[in-house]
Amino acid sequence: MTEKGDAAAAVKGSGADSVRTSRDITPVLSRRLRAARRDRGLSLAAVAEKAQISTSLLSQIEHGKASPSLVSLVAISDALMLRPGDLLDESPEHAVSPVVRQSERHVIDNSGCRFEYMMHLDDPMLEVAELLLRPGTATRPHLASHTGRDYGVVLEGKVTVEFDSGTEVLEQGDYVAFDADAPHRVVNDTKKDARVIWIIAHDNSTDPKARAARLAKRRKGEQV
């Protein structure tokens, strides 16, 4: 699988997905990501290195030619010291209703994996998404880490969660939880679609700079 599998051009209107009325947020993400990087005076290469993706992929995302996986989006946000919701939501107002209807979900859709964000984008604690992983695809092309803690529940089908220490196969109804600074990805190596609820709980115990410093130490194998 190439890196384009992580963030291929959006694919619309196929199969069951065609009945969705959720809002595609890829254009918003591209615009806000480019602005946030430039505001911080950071080069494409600098952000890509911190986010563990290629410079070419980051450039494609900024120009709306590719869309990131959930893990990549969190990693990019970490590199910019932002919440993922800051890159997705153009509205300066906080959500009024506690409910997000299915038709109100924000969507990133690519040829390998569809991400439907179920939470309000200004949620300071969680990223909650329903993932549709198509046969033979993965959430990203290689293992990667980010801040916080991950939780997943398989709604349909079977997926494999890969770690550098091994793998865990999850079937319908199975649950997984782990610290997200362990490099990982989710793979569907079956011949059927898989649907998973994936939650990322942010590490809000300290300020963003302290979280970034702690993550850097962990990646180097240093004691935190």
DRENDO-1510 file (C-alpha; in Angstrom, 1 decimal, always signed):
<recs>
REC; n; res; u; v; w
REC; 1; MET; +0.0; +0.0; +0.0 .
REC; 2; THR; +1.3; +3.4; -0.9 .
REC; 3; GLU; +1.0; +6.5; +1.2 .
REC; 4; LYS; -1.9; +7.6; -1.0 .
REC; 5; GLY; -3.9; +4.9; +0.7 .
REC; 6; ASP; -3.8; +7.0; +3.8 .
REC; 7; ALA; -5.2; +10.0; +2.0 .
REC; 8; ALA; -6.4; +9.4; -1.5 .
REC; 9; ALA; -8.6; +11.8; -3.4 .
REC; 10; ALA; -12.2; +11.8; -2.0 .
REC; 11; VAL; -14.6; +9.3; -3.5 .
REC; 12; LYS; -18.2; +10.3; -3.4 .
REC; 13; GLY; -21.6; +8.7; -4.1 .
REC; 14; SER; -20.8; +5.0; -4.2 .
REC; 15; GLY; -22.9; +2.2; -2.6 .
REC; 16; ALA; -24.5; +2.9; +0.8 .
REC; 17; ASP; -22.4; +6.0; +1.2 .
REC; 18; SER; -24.5; +7.8; -1.5 .
REC; 19; VAL; -27.4; +8.1; +0.9 .
REC; 20; ARG; -25.4; +10.0; +3.5 .
REC; 21; THR; -26.2; +13.7; +3.8 .
REC; 22; SER; -23.2; +14.4; +6.1 .
REC; 23; ARG; -21.0; +17.4; +5.3 .
REC; 24; ASP; -17.6; +16.8; +3.6 .
REC; 25; ILE; -15.1; +18.9; +5.5 .
REC; 26; THR; -12.0; +18.3; +3.3 .
REC; 27; PRO; -12.0; +21.9; +1.8 .
REC; 28; VAL; -12.3; +23.4; +5.2 .
REC; 29; LEU; -9.5; +21.2; +6.6 .
REC; 30; SER; -7.2; +22.1; +3.6 .
REC; 31; ARG; -7.7; +25.9; +4.1 .
REC; 32; ARG; -7.3; +25.9; +7.9 .
REC; 33; LEU; -4.3; +23.6; +7.9 .
REC; 34; ARG; -2.4; +25.8; +5.4 .
REC; 35; ALA; -3.3; +28.9; +7.4 .
REC; 36; ALA; -2.3; +27.4; +10.7 .
REC; 37; ARG; +1.1; +26.2; +9.4 .
REC; 38; ARG; +1.9; +29.6; +7.8 .
REC; 39; ASP; +0.8; +31.5; +10.9 .
REC; 40; ARG; +3.4; +29.5; +12.9 .
REC; 41; GLY; +6.1; +30.1; +10.4 .
REC; 42; LEU; +6.6; +26.4; +9.8 .
REC; 43; SER; +7.6; +24.7; +6.6 .
REC; 44; LEU; +5.8; +21.8; +5.1 .
REC; 45; ALA; +8.9; +19.6; +5.8 .
REC; 46; ALA; +8.9; +20.6; +9.5 .
REC; 47; VAL; +5.3; +19.8; +10.1 .
REC; 48; ALA; +5.4; +16.6; +8.1 .
REC; 49; GLU; +8.4; +15.3; +10.1 .
REC; 50; LYS; +6.7; +15.9; +13.4 .
REC; 51; ALA; +3.5; +14.3; +12.1 .
REC; 52; GLN; +5.3; +11.3; +10.7 .
REC; 53; ILE; +4.0; +11.7; +7.2 .
REC; 54; SER; +5.7; +12.7; +3.9 .
REC; 55; THR; +6.0; +16.3; +2.8 .
REC; 56; SER; +4.3; +15.5; -0.5 .
REC; 57; LEU; +1.3; +14.0; +1.3 .
REC; 58; LEU; +1.0; +17.1; +3.6 .
REC; 59; SER; +1.2; +19.3; +0.5 .
REC; 60; GLN; -1.6; +17.3; -1.1 .
REC; 61; ILE; -3.8; +17.7; +2.0 .
REC; 62; GLU; -3.2; +21.4; +2.1 .
REC; 63; HIS; -4.3; +21.7; -1.6 .
REC; 64; GLY; -7.4; +19.5; -1.2 .
REC; 65; LYS; -6.0; +16.7; -3.3 .
REC; 66; ALA; -5.9; +14.2; -0.4 .
REC; 67; SER; -7.5; +13.8; +2.9 .
REC; 68; PRO; -5.9; +12.5; +6.1 .
REC; 69; SER; -6.8; +9.5; +8.2 .
REC; 70; LEU; -8.0; +10.1; +11.8 .
REC; 71; VAL; -4.6; +9.1; +13.2 .
REC; 72; SER; -2.8; +11.4; +10.7 .
REC; 73; LEU; -5.1; +14.3; +11.5 .
REC; 74; VAL; -4.4; +14.0; +15.2 .
REC; 75; ALA; -0.6; +13.8; +14.4 .
REC; 76; ILE; -0.8; +16.9; +12.2 .
REC; 77; SER; -2.7; +18.7; +15.0 .
REC; 78; ASP; -0.1; +17.6; +17.5 .
REC; 79; ALA; +2.6; +19.1; +15.3 .
REC; 80; LEU; +0.8; +22.4; +15.2 .
REC; 81; MET; -0.2; +22.3; +18.9 .
REC; 82; LEU; -3.9; +22.4; +18.0 .
REC; 83; ARG; -6.9; +20.2; +18.6 .
REC; 84; PRO; -8.1; +18.4; +15.4 .
REC; 85; GLY; -11.4; +20.3; +15.7 .
REC; 86; ASP; -9.5; +23.6; +15.3 .
REC; 87; LEU; -8.6; +22.4; +11.8 .
REC; 88; LEU; -12.1; +21.1; +10.9 .
REC; 89; ASP; -14.6; +23.7; +12.1 .
REC; 90; GLU; -14.9; +27.2; +10.6 .
REC; 91; SER; -17.6; +28.3; +13.1 .
REC; 92; PRO; -16.3; +30.5; +16.0 .
REC; 93; GLU; -19.4; +29.6; +18.1 .
REC; 94; HIS; -19.6; +26.7; +20.4 .
REC; 95; ALA; -22.3; +24.0; +19.8 .
REC; 96; VAL; -25.7; +24.9; +21.4 .
REC; 97; SER; -27.3; +21.5; +21.3 .
REC; 98; PRO; -25.7; +18.5; +23.1 .
REC; 99; VAL; -26.9; +16.3; +20.2 .
REC; 100; VAL; -25.2; +15.7; +16.8 .
REC; 101; ARG; -27.6; +14.1; +14.3 .
REC; 102; GLN; -26.2; +11.5; +11.9 .
REC; 103; SER; -27.0; +14.0; +9.0 .
REC; 104; GLU; -24.9; +16.6; +10.8 .
REC; 105; ARG; -21.7; +14.5; +11.0 .
REC; 106; HIS; -18.5; +15.9; +9.4 .
REC; 107; VAL; -16.9; +13.6; +6.9 .
REC; 108; ILE; -13.5; +12.8; +5.4 .
REC; 109; ASP; -13.9; +10.2; +2.7 .
REC; 110; ASN; -11.1; +8.7; +0.7 .
REC; 111; SER; -10.7; +5.5; -1.4 .
REC; 112; GLY; -9.6; +3.4; +1.5 .
REC; 113; CYS; -11.4; +4.7; +4.6 .
REC; 114; ARG; -14.3; +6.9; +5.4 .
REC; 115; PHE; -14.3; +8.9; +8.7 .
REC; 116; GLU; -17.6; +10.3; +10.1 .
REC; 117; TYR; -16.9; +12.6; +13.0 .
REC; 118; MET; -19.7; +12.0; +15.5 .
REC; 119; MET; -18.9; +14.6; +18.1 .
REC; 120; HIS; -19.1; +18.4; +18.1 .
REC; 121; LEU; -15.9; +19.7; +16.5 .
REC; 122; ASP; -15.2; +22.0; +19.5 .
REC; 123; ASP; -15.1; +19.1; +22.0 .
REC; 124; PRO; -12.0; +19.6; +24.0 .
REC; 125; MET; -11.7; +16.1; +25.3 .
REC; 126; LEU; -12.5; +13.5; +22.6 .
REC; 127; GLU; -12.3; +12.7; +18.9 .
REC; 128; VAL; -15.2; +10.2; +18.1 .
REC; 129; ALA; -15.6; +8.8; +14.7 .
REC; 130; GLU; -17.3; +6.0; +12.9 .
REC; 131; LEU; -14.8; +4.4; +10.5 .
REC; 132; LEU; -15.7; +2.5; +7.4 .
REC; 133; LEU; -12.6; +0.5; +6.3 .
REC; 134; ARG; -13.0; -1.0; +2.8 .
REC; 135; PRO; -11.4; -4.4; +2.0 .
REC; 136; GLY; -7.6; -4.4; +1.9 .
REC; 137; THR; -7.2; -1.0; +3.4 .
REC; 138; ALA; -5.7; +0.6; +6.5 .
REC; 139; THR; -6.1; +3.8; +8.5 .
REC; 140; ARG; -2.6; +4.8; +7.3 .
REC; 141; PRO; +0.2; +3.1; +5.4 .
REC; 142; HIS; +2.6; +2.6; +8.3 .
REC; 143; LEU; +2.6; +2.5; +12.1 .
REC; 144; ALA; +2.5; +5.9; +13.8 .
REC; 145; SER; +1.9; +7.4; +17.2 .
REC; 146; HIS; +0.1; +10.5; +18.6 .
REC; 147; THR; -0.8; +12.0; +22.0 .
REC; 148; GLY; -3.7; +10.7; +24.1 .
REC; 149; ARG; -5.4; +7.3; +24.4 .
REC; 150; ASP; -7.3; +5.3; +21.8 .
REC; 151; TYR; -10.4; +3.2; +22.2 .
REC; 152; GLY; -12.2; +1.1; +19.6 .
REC; 153; VAL; -15.3; -1.1; +19.2 .
REC; 154; VAL; -16.0; -3.1; +16.1 .
REC; 155; LEU; -19.6; -2.7; +14.9 .
REC; 156; GLU; -19.3; -4.9; +11.8 .
REC; 157; GLY; -16.7; -7.1; +10.1 .
REC; 158; LYS; -13.2; -7.8; +11.4 .
REC; 159; VAL; -10.1; -5.6; +11.7 .
REC; 160; THR; -6.5; -6.0; +12.9 .
REC; 161; VAL; -4.9; -3.4; +15.1 .
REC; 162; GLU; -1.1; -3.5; +14.4 .
REC; 163; PHE; +1.5; -2.4; +16.9 .
REC; 164; ASP; +5.3; -2.6; +16.7 .
REC; 165; SER; +5.1; -5.3; +19.4 .
REC; 166; GLY; +2.5; -7.5; +17.6 .
REC; 167; THR; -1.1; -7.5; +16.4 .
REC; 168; GLU; -4.7; -7.9; +17.8 .
REC; 169; VAL; -7.5; -9.2; +15.7 .
REC; 170; LEU; -10.9; -7.7; +16.6 .
REC; 171; GLU; -14.3; -9.1; +15.5 .
REC; 172; GLN; -17.8; -7.7; +15.8 .
REC; 173; GLY; -18.4; -6.6; +19.4 .
REC; 174; ASP; -14.7; -6.6; +20.4 .
REC; 175; TYR; -13.2; -3.6; +22.2 .
REC; 176; VAL; -9.6; -2.3; +22.4 .
REC; 177; ALA; -7.9; +0.4; +24.4 .
REC; 178; PHE; -4.3; +1.5; +24.5 .
REC; 179; ASP; -2.0; +4.5; +25.0 .
REC; 180; ALA; -1.6; +6.2; +21.6 .
REC; 181; ASP; +2.1; +6.9; +21.9 .
REC; 182; ALA; +2.5; +3.3; +21.0 .
REC; 183; PRO; +2.9; +3.3; +17.2 .
REC; 184; HIS; -0.2; +1.7; +15.7 .
REC; 185; ARG; -2.7; +1.5; +12.8 .
REC; 186; VAL; -6.0; -0.3; +12.0 .
REC; 187; VAL; -6.1; -2.7; +9.0 .
REC; 188; ASN; -8.9; -4.5; +7.2 .
REC; 189; ASP; -7.3; -7.4; +5.4 .
REC; 190; THR; -10.6; -9.2; +4.8 .
REC; 191; LYS; -12.8; -9.2; +1.7 .
REC; 192; LYS; -15.7; -7.4; +3.4 .
REC; 193; ASP; -16.2; -3.8; +4.7 .
REC; 194; ALA; -15.6; -3.2; +8.4 .
REC; 195; ARG; -17.2; -0.5; +10.6 .
REC; 196; VAL; -15.6; +0.6; +13.8 .
REC; 197; ILE; -16.3; +3.3; +16.4 .
REC; 198; TRP; -12.9; +4.9; +17.2 .
REC; 199; ILE; -12.3; +7.3; +20.1 .
REC; 200; ILE; -9.2; +9.4; +20.8 .
REC; 201; ALA; -9.1; +10.9; +24.3 .
REC; 202; HIS; -6.8; +13.9; +24.4 .
REC; 203; ASP; -4.2; +14.3; +27.0 .
REC; 204; ASN; -5.3; +17.5; +28.8 .
REC; 205; SER; -3.2; +17.0; +31.9 .
REC; 206; THR; -0.8; +19.7; +30.8 .
REC; 207; ASP; -0.4; +22.5; +28.3 .
REC; 208; PRO; +0.2; +21.7; +24.6 .
REC; 209; LYS; +4.0; +22.4; +24.8 .
REC; 210; ALA; +4.5; +20.1; +27.7 .
REC; 211; ARG; +2.5; +17.3; +26.0 .
REC; 212; ALA; +4.6; +17.8; +22.8 .
REC; 213; ALA; +7.8; +17.6; +24.8 .
REC; 214; ARG; +6.6; +14.4; +26.6 .
REC; 215; LEU; +5.7; +12.8; +23.4 .
REC; 216; ALA; +9.1; +13.6; +21.9 .
REC; 217; LYS; +10.8; +12.0; +24.8 .
REC; 218; ARG; +8.7; +8.9; +24.5 .
REC; 219; ARG; +9.6; +8.6; +20.8 .
REC; 220; LYS; +13.3; +8.8; +21.7 .
REC; 221; GLY; +12.8; +6.1; +24.4 .
REC; 222; GLU; +13.6; +8.5; +27.2 .
REC; 223; GLN; +12.0; +8.3; +30.6 .
REC; 224; VAL; +9.1; +10.8; +31.0 .
</recs>
